[in-house]
Amino acid sequence: MNNISFSKAQDIKSAINTAGSTEKEVRYIGGGTNLLDLMKYRVENPDQLIDINHLDLSEIKSTDDGGLVLGATVTNADTAYHEKVEKNYPLLSEAILAAASAQLRNMATNGGNLMQRTRCYYFYDTSMPCNKRLPGSGCAALEGFNRIHAILGASEHCIATHPSDMAVALAALDATVLVSGKEGERKIPILEFHRLPGDTPHNETNLKKGELITGIELPKKGFSMHYAYLKVRDRPSYAFALVSVAAALELEGDKIEDIRVALGGVAHKPWRKPEIEKEFQQMTASRENFEALAKKLLEGATGYGDNDFKIPLAKKTIVRALTEAMEK
Ligand code: SF4
């Protein structure tokens, strides 16, 4: 039996100091919807849990420049149904409501959503090699059953995907993750928050030791006119994405003023290429151009056998999501 110490953080500073100044394995806990599962499977074996639910991080507030900050401990359900999120960022509401179950969304927090870990079967099975769980042990998925695994940005050390739907919409919306640590506060653009696996798949984010997510900032532009979140999965609810697409358009007639496409279920992080999107600005919003964008976005996509189907599926899902966004 492992001894685990549990404390309730009284303020952000003391929580950060505790987590940042020890060699022990410390985890912040909000809703615990993924962390407790990982502990039951003995995948995560923390020495200490710090409950952050009583910190002042449980509000959704407007910013001076017309954006919104989602507190880290606001639940996914309260975020999805918040008046301003529904009105100005419906893409985010849709993505959150496509995830998990109502019960889980009532417990899961915004910060925890970003910190959830892959659902690779071998990661959860401690009898199997897994570089993410035990660095240097190998990757059982490469030669194993890899239907749910990555087609983009993977490495010979790990082909896992990030499971979040919320993060995919946040990527399309150019959100920023607000964090606090011993060295102060900083803002991490969502596309730089999660990492590709490379040769250190156990390092999943660019958070420093002890840093705590305090909120997620959304810029003013929410693409509330033309958007779609399309999630392809094995059953209509309570399933992770095989492929998901967050699509957003700003149109002037049939001309594309701005376009965003972020993919989920295909990589170790939400997959988005702003440089490719820029090439399609000022072009006509048409199936032909959406297909061309999909082709570019999936350049270099590689299957590992069981997940080969994801490459054509992702192309079709991108085109369909953009078409739905355009026709909204
Ligand atoms: Fe582990 Fe990643 Fe390989 Fe899955 S894909 S077994 S998480 S190293």
Boltz pocket constraint, residues with backbone or C-beta under 6 A from the ligand:
constraints:
  - pocket:
      binder: B
      contacts: [[A, 118], [A, 120], [A, 121], [A, 122], [A, 123], [A, 129], [A, 130], [A, 131], [A, 132], [A, 133], [A, 138], [A, 139], [A, 140], [A, 141], [A, 142], [A, 157], [A, 158], [A, 159], [A, 160], [A, 201]]
      max_distance: 6.0
